[in-house]
Amino acid sequence: MLEVYHAEPVANTMKVLICLKEKQLDFVSHYVNLLLFEQHEPEFVAINPNGQVPVLVHDGNVITESTVINEYLEDVFPEIPLRPSDPLWCARMRTWSKFVDDYFCPALSMIGWHRMVRKVAQSLDKDQLDEVLAKIPLKRQRDKWATVAGESFSEQELAESRRRLGVSIDKMELMLGESEWLAGPEFSLADANSYSMVAGVRRLHPDLITVNEAPRCNDWLDRMEARPGLQAAMAMPNKVPETLRTFG
């Protein structure tokens, strides 16, 4: 049995939901409301000590980290393949996915936290904030909450994140000039792992992904959003107000 603990269909949760829906896998959905800090409650931390979604539980075995989850799903359920059969394209899929995790996503995350999550953090009084911070398992997450609850990130940090988003979109534009999808002629995990980030750029910094400047990225987004798997992922529970959705 597959169980998935997830938030709304954005960010890293979206990566896994796209993979599950594209592979047409049945799973038990456990919605975790991040704005109510359910990811830090003891019941959830017992499943993932890092207090983060998404989490896959397969026959009682726990798998964390969205990119790893998608590779696991590909290994265990290969019937609808989302990994290129060509070793070179497969290497490109993994290289690009690593770039998304290490470079693209952190840049978008900082801007999203500054614009969206800060509204939640600054709505808490000191006692509420202290209670929230005390429950967060990871120091880097505690630090981010404390940062956006205060003066937030500096203008220099935000400018650097914006620059990195531009680099990411430019890199993707070049890649899509070589193949229809990000890792070859077929849709793959490289595309599933990227959608929420690219959609997030269009939402938070539309000037970086205009039709004139990034026509291939815009075409890719249109083709992604026409896919039944992505549409099914988008239909998953989403209890976060529109104004607080960080990615996509």
HELIX and SHEET records of a PDB file:
HELIX    1   1 ALA A   11  GLU A   22  1                                  12    
HELIX    2   2 LEU A   34  LEU A   36  5                                   3    
HELIX    3   3 GLU A   38  HIS A   40  5                                   3    
HELIX    4   4 PRO A   42  VAL A   45  1                                   4    
HELIX    5   5 SER A   66  VAL A   76  1                                  11    
HELIX    6   6 PRO A   87  PHE A   99  1                                  13    
HELIX    7   7 VAL A  100  PHE A  104  3                                   5    
HELIX    8   8 CYS A  105  GLY A  112  1                                   8    
HELIX    9   9 TRP A  113  VAL A  117  3                                   5    
HELIX   10  10 ARG A  118  ALA A  121  1                                   4    
HELIX   11  11 LYS A  126  LYS A  135  1                                  10    
HELIX   12  12 LYS A  139  ALA A  149  1                                  11    
HELIX   13  13 GLU A  155  LEU A  176  1                                  22    
HELIX   14  14 LEU A  189  ALA A  192  1                                   4    
HELIX   15  15 TYR A  195  LEU A  204  1                                  10    
HELIX   16  16 PRO A  206  LEU A  208  5                                   3    
HELIX   17  17 PRO A  215  GLU A  225  1                                  11    
HELIX   18  18 PRO A  228  MET A  234  1                                   7    
HELIX   19  19 GLU A  242  LEU A  244  5                                   3    
SHEET    1   A 4 VAL A  28  TYR A  31  0                                        
SHEET    2   A 4 LEU A   2  HIS A   6  1                                        
SHEET    3   A 4 VAL A  55  HIS A  58 -1                                        
SHEET    4   A 4 ASN A  61  THR A  64 -1                                        
END                                                                             
